[in-house]
Amino acid sequence: MAQACTPPPTVERFRGRRFVNYGDEVTLSWNVPKATSVEIEGVQNNLPAKGKIKIKPGQTTTYKLIARNKKHTVTKEYKVKVVKRSAVIDKFDGDDEIAEGEEANLYWSVRDAKTIRIAGLDKTLKANESLTIKPDSTTQYILEAKDRYGEVVRDTHTVKVKFDEYFKGPRSISVGEKVRVKWRFKQARFVVFQNDTLPTEGTTLLQPKRSKNYSMMVIRNNRKVNFVKLPIKVVPVTFKGKKDILLGSKTLIRWNAKGMKSVIYRGDSLPLVGSMEVAPLRNTTYKFLIDDGEKSFVKSFRVRVIRRKFIKNVAKKTTLKKGQKLDFDIFATDRSKFPKEVKLYVLVTDTSGNFISHLAPPYVSYRESRKFFRKIVESVKGRRYAINNFKVREIHEMISKPYDISLVMDYSGSMAGNIKKLEEATRKFILTKHPNDKISVVKFDERLETELRLTAQGSKTDCVKFDGLTRYGGSTALYAGADEGLESLKNAQNNKVMLLFTDGEENSSLQYFGKRAFRASEVVKKAREKGIRVFTIAYGTGVNNKTLNALSMLTDGKTYFIENPDEIKQVYEELPRIFRNFYEITYRPVNVQGQHDIELTYNNGLGKSQTVGSSTHIGENYEIDKYDYEGAYKYQTNLKKRPVAPPQSVAFFEYNKYELKDKFIKNLEPFIKYLQKNKNAELAIYGHTDQVGTAAACLLLSQRRANAIKQYFVRHGVAAKRITAKGYGKAKPIWKNEKHDWQAKENRRIELLLLE
C-alpha cells in the first residue's frame, strides 16, 4: 500500500501595520495551518502556527516568516515602513522695523513639536500663535521647536529698532522766508552745526537766500562721527497777472509753485502751476494757501478794479484829444424779446467823465460804428458763440422814453456816518429829474416807509423828510424794503427802474412774512414779472457783493460798488444822464436757457482792442438765495436742514441785560406764525453780546439771551424740541471795533434762523 503525500503548509495570514511612527510598536500576526514550526527571521524562533508578536522597528524593515512541516518549507515577507516626524517650523515672521518705544509683533506656525519657545523668554508657546514684544534695541529672536525625539530645530527673525533721530526742516521754502530746523540724536554725545557745538536735541532758525545743503556732524557715544544732510530748496512761489483792470473786465492770475505740496484757494485744491480767471467787482485781494509739506503760508495777489469816470457831460467824438483813452461799460441789458433779440445798453466815456457821442447811427454809418464796436461773444454753459451780426444805434435825450423810478434807501444804524450824503444826493436827484420822469421814495431799516408815492412833480420833495436817522437807525430789512419799492411802481407805465441803496446785509425782512419779500429770489421774481430793472448801489465792505450783483444781473440792471462817501453823490448825478445817453446794441442771441455771459470787444481809442463783460439770465432756473445762506453757515456748518432766509436780527438788549423788551415781541410773531404753518420747520436762536467783558462772562450772557427768546417761543406753542438756542458771546460781532454806541447796540442782538 502506497504512503500518503504530505502537503506544504499554507500561509493564510502574515500582516500588521504597514506604517509606524519612529519609536512606536507594531503587532505582526500570522496563521499557517499544517506548519510544524514557525519563525520570524531575526526576531523569534519556535513560534506557534497561529499567533502574534509585538516589535519596535528602528527603521523600515522587511520581516520574513518561515513555516515548515516534515517535507516542506514556505516563506512570506511583510514590509513595515518606519516614519520619523521631526518638528517643522513653517513660518516665523513679524515686524521688521519699529520706531523707538513702539511694540512689535512676532508670529509663527510649527508642526510636530513637543515644546516651542523663544530663546531668552521664559514662556511655553503654542504651535500657532503670536506675541507682542517691546525691544529697546535691534534684537534677533530665535524660535526653538523640540520634537518628541529630543531633536531641536530653530529659526530666527530680527526686529530693527529705529531710534527717533532726525535732522529735519522743510525741504522747500519761499524766497526770504525764515525756516526752523530741528534735530535729535539719542545715541550721541553732542552735535556740531555751523561751527557751533550743540546739545543732541534742539532747534534753530535759518533764512537761506538760496538753495543749500546743510550738514550736521554727530559725535556718537562710541566716539564715531557721522554727518547728516538736510537739503533746503529756496523756491520762488510767483503770482503774476494784471493788477489793474477795468470794472467788468477779467484778468488771469497765473502762479508757479513748483516744489510745493499744494495750492489751495477757498478750499479748492489747485495745480502747482496754473492760472485762474477772475472778474472782481471791487478791489479784491485773492489769498492762496501754500503747503510746502512741513507748514502752510499765505500768498496774496491784489487786483485793483479801475472804474470808468462818472459821467458829468456829453461830448462829441470830434472833441477827443489825440491819445485820449475810451472806456466802454455795459450798464444794462434787455432780454424781454428773447429769443428774437437781446439788447445791450452801453456807455462810452473818456478820461474826463464825458459821454462820447457820434460813434454810431444815426450820426455815423453802421460800417463806421464797427470800428469802435468790434465784436460780441456769448458764453452759455461753457460754450462760446461768436455773434457776427449786431446793430448799434445811439440813444440821446431827444428820443429817450420817460422813466418811472423808485428810490429805495437803507436807513439802518450803520448809515449814521453817511446818511447826510445820501439825503443830499437824493434831494438833488428828485429836484433835477427829467420833467417826464416820475419818482417814488422808500426808506427802510427794520421798518418800511413809502415817503413819496410815484409822482412827476419834483416839487413834492417836501413830502420826503430828510431828517437823518431820527426815525430810523435799526437793522436791515433789505428784501422787504426792495419789495416795498417794487410795489410803489405797480401802476407805472414807463420804463421802470428801482435804485436800491444799501450798506449792509439782509437781517430783518422775515418779520414781514406773508406781506413782503424776505428772500432775494422773491425780489427777483417780482421784478422780472413786472419788468422792473434794478440798479443796486452797494456802499462799503459790509454788503453781500454776490447777492447784490446777482440781483441786478437777473433784473437786467447794474451794481455800483462804491467805498467813498463822495461817490454817493456822483452815482446819483450820473444815473439820470445814462438813462438818456447811451448806445443800444441789438443782436440775436443763442437760443439756450441759462446765464448768458456777454463779452463786448471795443476800440479803446488808442487803436487797441479791449473787452468789457456783462451777463443776463434767460429762463427762471436761477439761484440767488445761496449767497445769503453762506452767511447762515458761519454759525453752524453741520445744519441738517436748509435755511429759509438769512439769520434775522429780531431783538436788541441793554448793556449786560437779557430781558426781552416788549417792543421787540412784534418781531417774533411772524416766526411763530411760520413755525405753526410749517410743521417741519425748526428754529435756531443765536445770542450775542457787545465787545465789553471777558469771553466767559459774555458767553454766559449771550446764552441767557438766547434762552430767554426760546422760552418765549415755547410759551407760545412752539415745541422745545424744534428749537436750538446757542450763545456766541462776543465771538460773532457785526462790528469788531465798536467806535460808536450804535455799533455796540447792534452787536447786543438775537438772531433767528429758520430751517426747513
C-alpha positions in Angstrom: 0.0 0.0 0.0 1.4 3.4 -1.1 2.3 6.0 1.6 0.1 9.3 1.7 1.7 12.6 0.3 2.3 15.4 2.9 1.1 18.8 1.5 3.2 22.0 2.2 2.0 24.5 4.9 -0.2 27.3 3.7 0.4 30.9 5.0 -3.1 32.2 5.3 -2.1 35.4 7.1 1.1 37.4 7.9 0.4 41.1 8.4 0.4 44.2 10.7 0.5 48.0 10.2 2.5 48.9 7.2 3.5 52.4 8.6 4.6 53.2 12.1 6.0 56.3 13.8 9.6 56.1 14.9 9.7 54.6 18.4 6.2 53.1 18.2 5.5 49.3 18.4 3.8 47.3 15.6 1.9 44.0 16.1 2.5 41.3 13.4 0.0 38.4 13.3 0.1 35.1 11.3 -1.8 31.9 10.7 0.0 29.0 9.0 -2.1 25.7 9.2 -0.3 22.4 8.9 3.0 24.0 9.9 5.1 22.2 12.5 7.4 25.1 13.1 7.2 28.9 12.5 9.8 31.6 12.9 10.2 35.3 12.0 13.7 35.6 10.8 15.8 37.6 13.0 13.0 38.2 15.5 12.0 34.9 17.2 12.0 31.1 16.5 9.7 28.3 17.7 6.5 30.3 17.2 3.1 28.6 17.1 1.3 28.0 13.7 -1.0 30.8 14.7 -0.1 33.9 16.8 1.1 37.4 17.0 4.0 39.4 18.3 4.9 43.0 19.2 8.1 44.5 17.8 9.6 48.0 17.7 11.4 48.6 14.5 14.1 51.3 14.5 13.9 51.7 10.8 11.9 50.5 7.8 12.2 46.7 7.8 11.0 43.7 5.7 10.1 40.8 8.0 10.4 37.2 6.7 8.0 34.5 8.0 9.4 30.9 7.7 7.0 27.9 8.1 7.9 24.2 7.9 6.5 20.7 8.1 8.2 17.4 7.6 8.8 17.8 3.9 8.2 21.4 3.0 9.4 24.9 3.9 7.5 28.1 2.8 8.3 31.8 3.4 6.4 35.1 3.2 7.6 38.7 3.6 5.9 41.7 5.1 7.4 45.3 5.0 6.9 47.8 7.8 7.8 51.4 6.9 9.1 53.5 9.9 8.2 57.2 9.7 10.1 59.7 11.7 8.2 63.0 12.2 10.6 65.8 13.1 9.5 69.2 14.2 9.0 71.7 11.3 8.9 75.5 11.6 6.7 76.6 8.7 6.8 80.3 9.5 8.5 82.6 11.9 7.9 86.3 11.0 6.8 89.7 12.3 7.6 93.4 12.2 10.9 94.0 10.5 11.3 97.6 11.8 9.8 99.7 14.6 10.3 103.1 16.0 11.8 103.6 19.3 9.3 102.9 22.1 6.9 101.0 19.8 5.8 97.4 20.2 6.5 94.7 17.6 4.5 91.6 16.8 6.0 88.1 16.2 4.0 85.2 14.8 4.8 81.6 13.9 3.4 78.3 12.7 5.1 75.0 13.8 4.3 71.3 13.2 5.1 68.1 15.1 6.8 69.8 18.0 6.5 68.8 21.6 7.7 72.1 23.0 8.1 75.6 21.5 10.0 78.5 23.0 11.7 81.7 22.1 15.2 81.8 23.4 15.5 84.2 26.3 11.8 84.3 27.0 10.5 82.1 29.9 7.3 81.1 28.2 5.9 77.9 26.7 4.3 78.7 23.3 1.6 77.1 21.2 2.1 75.7 17.7 0.2 78.6 16.0 0.5 81.9 18.0 1.6 85.5 18.0 3.5 87.5 20.6 3.8 91.2 21.3 7.2 92.4 22.4 8.8 95.8 23.1 12.6 95.7 22.4 14.7 98.6 23.4 17.2 98.0 20.6 17.6 95.9 17.5 17.1 92.3 18.5 17.4 88.9 16.9 14.7 86.5 18.2 15.4 82.7 18.0 12.4 80.3 17.8 13.2 76.7 19.1 10.9 73.8 18.3 11.8 70.4 20.0 10.2 67.2 18.7 9.2 64.1 20.6 12.6 62.6 19.9 14.5 65.4 21.6 15.7 67.0 18.4 15.6 70.8 18.1 15.0 73.0 15.0 15.5 76.7 15.0 14.5 79.8 13.0 15.3 83.5 13.5 13.7 86.9 13.0 15.3 90.2 13.6 13.4 93.3 14.7 15.2 96.5 13.9 14.6 99.4 16.3 14.9 102.7 14.6 15.7 105.4 17.0 13.8 108.7 16.7 16.8 110.5 15.4 16.5 113.3 12.9 17.8 116.4 11.4 14.8 117.9 9.6 13.1 121.0 8.4 11.0 122.0 5.3 12.5 120.8 2.1 11.2 123.8 0.1 10.6 127.4 1.2 9.8 130.7 -0.5 12.4 133.4 -1.0 13.1 135.5 2.1 11.2 133.0 4.3 12.5 132.0 7.7 12.6 128.3 8.5 13.0 126.4 11.7 15.1 123.2 11.7 15.1 120.5 14.4 17.4 117.7 15.4 17.5 114.8 17.9 20.2 112.1 18.2 19.7 109.8 21.1 22.9 107.8 20.9 25.3 110.7 20.6 27.4 112.9 22.9 26.9 116.2 21.0 26.5 117.7 17.5 28.2 120.4 15.6 26.3 122.7 13.3 27.6 125.7 11.5 30.7 125.7 13.7 28.7 125.6 16.9 28.8 122.7 19.4 25.2 122.0 20.3 23.2 119.5 22.5 21.9 116.4 21.0 18.4 117.8 20.7 17.3 121.3 19.7 16.0 123.7 17.1 17.3 126.8 15.3 16.1 129.4 12.8 17.6 129.7 9.3 16.9 132.1 6.5 18.7 130.8 3.4 18.9 133.2 0.5 19.4 130.4 -2.0 19.0 126.6 -2.1 21.6 124.9 0.2 22.6 121.5 1.6 23.1 121.8 5.4 25.3 119.3 7.2 25.3 118.4 10.8 28.2 116.5 12.4 27.1 113.9 15.0 29.6 112.6 17.6 28.4 109.2 18.8 28.8 107.6 22.2 31.3 105.2 20.8 33.3 108.3 19.5 32.4 107.5 15.9 31.5 110.5 13.8 28.8 110.7 11.0 27.3 113.5 9.0 23.6 114.1 8.4 22.5 116.2 5.4 19.4 118.5 5.1 18.8 120.0 1.7 16.6 123.1 1.7 15.4 124.4 -1.6 14.5 128.0 -1.9 11.6 128.2 -4.3 10.3 131.5 -5.6 6.5 131.0 -5.4 5.3 133.5 -8.0 1.9 135.0 -8.8 1.5 137.1 -11.9 -1.3 138.9 -13.7 -2.8 142.3 -14.4 -3.1 144.1 -11.1 -5.2 146.9 -12.5 -8.3 146.1 -14.6 -11.4 147.9 -15.7 -14.7 147.1 -13.9 -16.5 144.4 -16.0 -13.2 143.0 -17.3 -11.5 139.8 -16.5 -7.9 139.0 -15.7 -5.8 135.9 -15.5 -3.9 135.2 -12.3 -1.0 132.8 -13.0 1.1 131.1 -10.4 4.1 128.8 -10.2 4.5 126.9 -7.0 6.8 124.1 -8.2 8.4 122.3 -5.2 5.4 123.0 -3.0 3.0 120.3 -1.9 -0.3 122.0 -2.6 -2.0 125.3 -3.6 -5.5 125.9 -2.1 -7.9 128.7 -2.9 -11.1 128.9 -0.9 -10.9 125.2 0.0 -10.3 124.0 -3.6 -7.1 122.4 -4.5 -5.3 123.9 -7.5 -2.4 122.6 -9.6 1.1 123.7 -8.5 1.4 125.5 -11.8 -1.7 127.0 -13.2 -4.0 130.0 -13.8 -7.4 131.3 -12.7 -9.6 133.8 -14.4 -11.2 136.4 -12.1 -13.6 139.2 -12.7 -13.6 141.2 -9.4 -16.4 143.7 -8.7 -14.3 145.9 -6.5 -10.7 146.0 -5.3 -10.0 142.4 -4.2 -7.2 140.5 -2.5 -7.0 136.9 -3.5 -5.4 134.7 -0.9 -3.8 131.4 -1.7 -2.8 128.8 0.9 0.5 127.2 0.1 1.6 124.0 1.7 5.3 123.1 1.4 4.9 119.7 3.1 6.0 121.0 6.5 3.9 124.1 7.1 1.4 126.3 5.3 1.7 130.0 4.5 -0.5 132.5 2.6 0.5 134.3 -0.6 -1.7 137.2 -1.7 -2.4 138.8 -5.1 -4.4 142.0 -5.2 -6.3 143.2 -8.2 -7.4 146.8 -8.3 -10.6 147.5 -10.1 -10.5 150.7 -12.1 -13.9 152.1 -12.8 -14.6 154.5 -15.6 -15.1 158.1 -14.7 -18.6 159.0 -13.6 -20.4 160.8 -16.4 -20.7 164.5 -16.0 -21.3 165.8 -19.5 -21.8 164.8 -23.1 -19.2 165.4 -25.8 -18.9 164.5 -29.5 -16.2 162.2 -30.8 -14.7 165.1 -32.7 -13.8 166.7 -29.3 -11.5 163.9 -28.3 -7.9 164.8 -27.9 -5.2 162.7 -29.6 -4.1 159.8 -27.4 -7.2 160.1 -25.2 -8.5 156.7 -24.0 -12.1 155.5 -24.2 -13.8 153.2 -21.7 -16.9 151.1 -22.6 -19.3 149.9 -20.0 -22.4 147.7 -20.4 -24.7 149.2 -17.8 -27.9 147.3 -18.6 -29.4 144.6 -20.7 -32.9 143.8 -22.1 -33.9 140.2 -22.6 -37.7 140.9 -22.8 -37.8 139.8 -26.5 -35.7 136.7 -26.2 -35.1 134.6 -28.3 -35.7 137.1 -31.1 -33.2 139.7 -29.7 -31.2 140.9 -26.7 -30.2 144.5 -26.2 -27.1 145.8 -24.5 -27.1 149.4 -23.2 -23.5 150.7 -23.4 -21.8 153.8 -22.1 -18.6 155.2 -23.8 -16.6 157.7 -21.7 -13.4 159.5 -21.9 -10.9 160.0 -19.1 -12.6 163.3 -18.2 -16.0 161.8 -17.5 -17.7 162.8 -20.8 -20.1 160.6 -22.5 -18.7 160.4 -26.1 -21.4 160.6 -28.7 -21.5 160.2 -32.5 -19.9 156.7 -32.6 -22.9 155.0 -34.2 -26.0 155.7 -36.3 -27.9 157.9 -36.8 -24.7 160.1 -36.6 -22.3 157.8 -38.5 -22.7 154.8 -40.7 -23.0 151.3 -39.5 -19.7 150.5 -41.1 -18.1 153.4 -39.2 -19.6 152.2 -35.9 -18.0 148.8 -36.2 -14.6 150.5 -35.9 -15.4 151.0 -32.3 -17.9 148.3 -31.5 -15.9 145.4 -32.9 -17.1 142.0 -31.7 -19.6 140.3 -29.4 -19.2 136.8 -27.9 -21.8 134.9 -25.8 -20.8 132.2 -23.4 -23.5 129.8 -22.3 -23.0 126.6 -20.3 -19.3 126.5 -21.1 -19.6 127.1 -24.9 -18.6 130.3 -26.7 -20.7 131.7 -29.5 -19.5 134.5 -31.8 -22.2 137.0 -32.6 -21.3 138.2 -36.1 -24.3 140.3 -36.8 -25.4 143.1 -34.5 -26.7 146.6 -34.8 -25.7 149.7 -32.9 -27.6 153.0 -32.5 -27.2 155.9 -30.3 -30.0 156.9 -27.9 -30.0 160.5 -26.8 -32.1 162.7 -24.7 -34.4 163.8 -27.5 -35.7 160.3 -28.3 -35.3 158.6 -24.9 -38.6 157.4 -23.3 -39.6 158.6 -19.8 -38.8 156.6 -16.7 -40.7 155.7 -13.5 -38.1 155.4 -10.8 -38.3 154.2 -7.2 -35.6 155.4 -4.9 -35.2 152.8 -2.1 -32.8 153.7 0.6 -31.2 151.9 3.6 -31.7 153.9 6.8 -30.3 151.3 9.2 -28.0 152.2 12.0 -24.8 151.6 10.1 -25.7 154.6 7.8 -25.2 157.0 10.7 -22.0 158.4 9.2 -23.2 158.7 5.6 -26.9 159.4 5.8 -26.5 163.2 5.1 -24.5 162.4 1.9 -27.3 160.1 0.8 -30.0 162.5 1.5 -28.2 165.4 -0.3 -27.8 163.2 -3.4 -31.4 162.0 -3.2 -32.8 165.6 -2.9 -30.8 166.7 -5.9 -31.8 163.7 -7.9 -35.5 164.5 -7.3 -35.2 168.2 -8.0 -33.2 167.8 -11.2 -35.0 164.8 -12.7 -36.3 164.9 -16.2 -39.8 166.6 -16.4 -41.4 163.5 -17.8 -39.9 161.1 -15.2 -41.8 160.0 -12.1 -40.3 159.3 -8.7 -41.2 157.4 -5.6 -39.2 157.3 -2.4 -39.0 154.3 0.1 -36.9 154.2 3.3 -36.2 151.2 5.4 -34.4 149.9 8.4 -36.4 147.1 10.1 -39.4 149.4 9.3 -40.7 150.2 5.8 -42.0 153.6 4.8 -43.0 154.9 1.4 -42.5 158.6 1.9 -43.2 159.7 -1.6 -45.7 157.9 -3.9 -45.0 157.8 -7.6 -45.2 161.4 -8.9 -43.8 163.5 -11.7 -43.8 166.6 -9.5 -40.3 167.2 -8.3 -41.6 169.9 -6.0 -43.1 167.2 -3.9 -39.7 166.6 -2.4 -41.1 168.4 0.6 -43.1 165.2 1.3 -39.8 163.4 1.9 -38.4 164.1 5.4 -34.6 164.4 5.1 -34.0 164.2 8.9 -31.3 161.6 9.0 -31.8 158.6 11.3 -34.1 160.4 13.7 -37.0 158.0 13.0 -34.8 155.1 11.9 -31.4 153.5 12.8 -32.4 149.9 13.3 -31.5 146.7 11.5 -31.8 146.0 7.8 -35.0 144.6 6.2 -33.3 144.8 2.7 -35.6 142.5 0.8 -38.8 143.7 2.3 -37.6 147.3 1.6 -36.8 146.3 -2.0 -40.3 144.8 -2.3 -41.8 148.0 -1.0 -40.0 149.8 -3.8 -41.4 147.4 -6.4 -44.9 147.9 -5.0 -44.5 151.7 -5.4 -44.1 151.0 -9.2 -47.2 148.8 -9.6 -49.1 151.4 -11.6 -46.0 152.6 -13.6 -46.5 152.9 -17.3 -43.0 154.0 -18.5 -39.5 152.4 -18.3 -39.5 151.0 -14.7 -36.3 151.3 -12.6 -35.6 150.8 -9.0 -32.5 152.2 -7.4 -31.7 150.2 -4.3 -29.0 151.7 -2.0 -27.6 149.7 1.0 -24.5 149.5 3.1 -25.3 146.2 4.8 -26.7 142.7 4.6 -30.3 141.4 5.0 -31.2 140.6 8.6 -34.8 141.7 9.3 -37.2 141.0 6.4 -38.7 137.8 7.7 -40.9 139.8 10.1 -42.9 140.7 7.0 -43.6 137.0 6.3 -46.8 136.9 4.2 -46.7 140.7 3.4 -43.4 141.4 1.8 -40.4 139.5 0.3 -37.9 138.1 2.8 -35.7 136.3 0.2 -33.7 137.8 -2.6 -35.3 135.3 -5.0 -38.7 136.7 -4.2 -37.5 140.2 -5.1 -36.0 139.0 -8.4 -39.1 137.1 -9.3 -41.4 140.1 -8.8 -39.1 142.5 -10.6 -38.8 140.1 -13.6 -42.6 139.6 -13.7 -43.2 143.4 -13.6 -40.4 144.3 -16.0 -38.6 146.4 -13.4 -34.8 146.9 -13.9 -33.0 147.0 -10.5 -29.8 149.1 -10.0 -28.1 148.3 -6.7 -25.8 150.7 -5.1 -23.5 148.8 -2.7 -21.7 151.1 -0.3 -18.7 149.9 1.7 -17.5 146.4 2.5 -20.4 145.3 4.7 -22.6 144.3 1.8 -23.2 140.9 0.3 -21.4 141.6 -3.1 -22.6 138.3 -4.7 -26.2 138.8 -3.8 -26.5 142.4 -4.9 -24.6 141.7 -8.2 -26.9 138.8 -8.9 -30.0 140.8 -8.1 -29.0 143.4 -10.6 -27.9 141.0 -13.3 -31.1 138.9 -13.0 -33.2 142.0 -13.5 -31.1 143.4 -16.3 -29.7 146.2 -14.2 -26.3 147.1 -12.8 -24.5 147.3 -9.5 -22.4 150.2 -8.4 -19.8 149.2 -5.9 -18.6 152.3 -4.1 -16.5 152.9 -1.0 -16.1 156.7 -0.8 -18.9 158.9 0.6 -18.3 161.4 -2.2 -19.2 158.7 -4.7 -22.8 158.6 -3.5 -23.4 162.0 -5.0 -21.6 161.0 -8.2 -23.7 157.9 -8.7 -27.0 159.8 -8.2 -25.8 162.5 -10.6 -24.8 160.0 -13.3 -27.9 157.9 -13.3 -30.2 160.4 -14.9 -27.7 161.1 -17.6 -27.1 157.5 -18.6 -30.8 156.8 -18.8 -30.9 159.2 -21.7 -27.5 159.0 -23.3 -26.2 155.5 -24.3 -25.6 153.2 -27.2 -28.1 150.4 -27.8 -26.7 147.2 -29.3 -29.2 144.7 -30.7 -28.4 141.1 -31.7 -30.0 137.7 -32.0 -28.8 135.6 -29.0 -28.0 131.9 -28.7 -31.4 130.2 -28.1 -30.3 128.4 -24.9 -31.8 128.8 -21.4 -29.5 129.8 -18.5 -26.9 132.5 -17.9 -25.5 134.3 -20.9 -22.1 135.9 -20.3 -21.5 138.6 -22.8 -18.2 140.0 -24.0 -18.0 143.2 -26.0 -14.7 143.9 -27.7 -14.2 147.5 -28.5 -11.6 150.0 -29.7 -10.2 152.0 -26.8 -9.5 155.0 -28.9 -5.8 154.2 -28.9 -6.2 151.6 -31.7 -6.1 148.7 -29.2 -8.9 146.2 -28.5 -10.2 145.8 -25.0 -13.1 143.7 -23.6 -15.9 144.5 -21.3 -18.4 142.0 -19.9 -21.9 141.7 -18.6 -24.5 138.9 -18.1 -28.1 138.2 -18.4 -30.2 135.2 -17.4 -32.7 133.5 -19.7 -35.4 131.5 -18.0 -36.4 131.2 -14.4 -34.0 128.5 -13.3 -31.6 130.6 -11.4 -30.1 130.7 -7.9 -29.5 133.7 -5.8 -30.5 132.8 -2.2 -27.5 130.5 -1.9 -25.3 133.6 -1.4 -27.3 134.6 1.6 -27.2 131.0 3.0 -23.4 131.2 3.1 -23.8 133.6 5.9 -26.0 131.2 7.8 -23.3 128.7 8.0 -20.9 131.0 9.8 -22.6 129.8 13.0 -23.3 126.1 12.2 -21.6 124.2 9.5 -23.5 120.9 10.2 -27.0 122.1 9.5 -29.2 119.2 8.5 -31.9 121.4 7.1 -31.7 124.3 4.6 -32.0 127.9 5.9 -35.3 129.6 4.9 -33.7 133.0 4.9 -30.5 134.7 6.3 -30.2 135.0 10.1 -32.6 137.7 11.2 -31.8 140.2 13.9 -35.1 140.5 15.9 -34.2 141.9 19.3 -31.6 144.0 20.9 -30.6 144.4 24.6 -29.4 146.9 27.0 -25.8 146.6 28.3 -25.4 143.4 30.5 -29.2 142.6 30.3 -31.0 139.6 28.9 -34.7 140.5 29.4 -36.7 140.7 26.2 -38.2 144.2 25.7 -41.9 144.4 24.8 -41.2 146.5 21.7 -39.4 143.5 20.1 -42.2 141.0 20.6 -43.8 142.0 17.4 -40.7 140.9 15.6 -41.1 137.4 16.9 -44.8 136.9 15.8 -44.0 136.2 12.1 -41.7 133.4 13.2 -44.3 131.9 15.4 -46.8 132.0 12.5 -44.3 130.4 10.2 -43.5 127.6 12.6 -47.2 127.0 13.2 -47.9 126.9 9.5 -44.8 124.8 8.6 -44.7 121.8 11.0 -41.4 120.5 9.6 -39.6 123.9 10.2 -37.2 124.3 13.0 -35.7 127.4 14.7 -32.1 128.2 15.6 -31.6 131.1 18.1 -28.2 132.8 18.3 -27.4 135.1 21.2 -24.6 137.8 21.0 -23.0 140.4 23.2 -21.0 143.6 22.6 -17.2 143.5 22.9 -17.1 144.6 26.6 -16.2 142.0 29.3 -14.4 138.7 29.5 -15.1 135.9 27.0 -16.6 133.7 29.7 -18.9 136.4 31.0 -20.1 137.3 27.5 -20.7 133.7 26.6 -22.9 133.2 29.7 -24.8 136.4 29.0 -25.4 135.6 25.3 -26.7 132.1 26.3 -29.1 133.7 28.7 -30.4 136.0 26.0 -30.9 133.0 23.6 -32.7 131.1 26.4 -35.0 134.0 27.1 -36.1 134.0 23.4 -36.5 130.2 23.4 -38.8 130.4 26.5 -41.0 132.9 24.7 -41.4 130.6 21.7 -42.2 127.6 24.0 -44.8 129.7 25.9 -46.5 130.5 22.6 -46.9 126.9 21.5 -43.6 126.0 19.7 -42.3 122.6 20.9 -38.9 122.9 22.6 -37.5 120.0 20.5 -37.9 122.2 17.4 -35.7 124.9 18.9 -32.0 125.2 19.5 -30.6 128.1 21.5 -26.8 128.9 21.5 -24.9 131.8 22.8 -21.7 133.0 21.0 -20.6 135.7 23.4 -18.6 138.3 21.6 -17.2 135.9 19.1 -19.5 136.8 16.2 -19.9 140.6 16.2 -21.3 142.7 13.4 -18.8 145.4 14.3 -15.5 144.2 15.6 -14.4 147.8 16.6 -17.2 149.5 18.5 -16.4 153.1 17.8 -20.0 154.2 18.3 -22.7 153.3 20.7 -25.0 152.2 17.9 -22.4 149.6 16.9 -22.3 148.1 20.4 -26.1 148.1 20.3 -26.2 146.2 17.0 -23.8 143.7 18.5 -26.1 143.0 21.5 -28.6 141.1 19.5 -30.6 138.0 19.0 -30.6 136.3 15.5 -33.1 133.8 14.4 -32.5 131.3 11.7 -35.5 129.3 10.3 -34.6 125.9 8.9 -36.7 123.6 6.7 
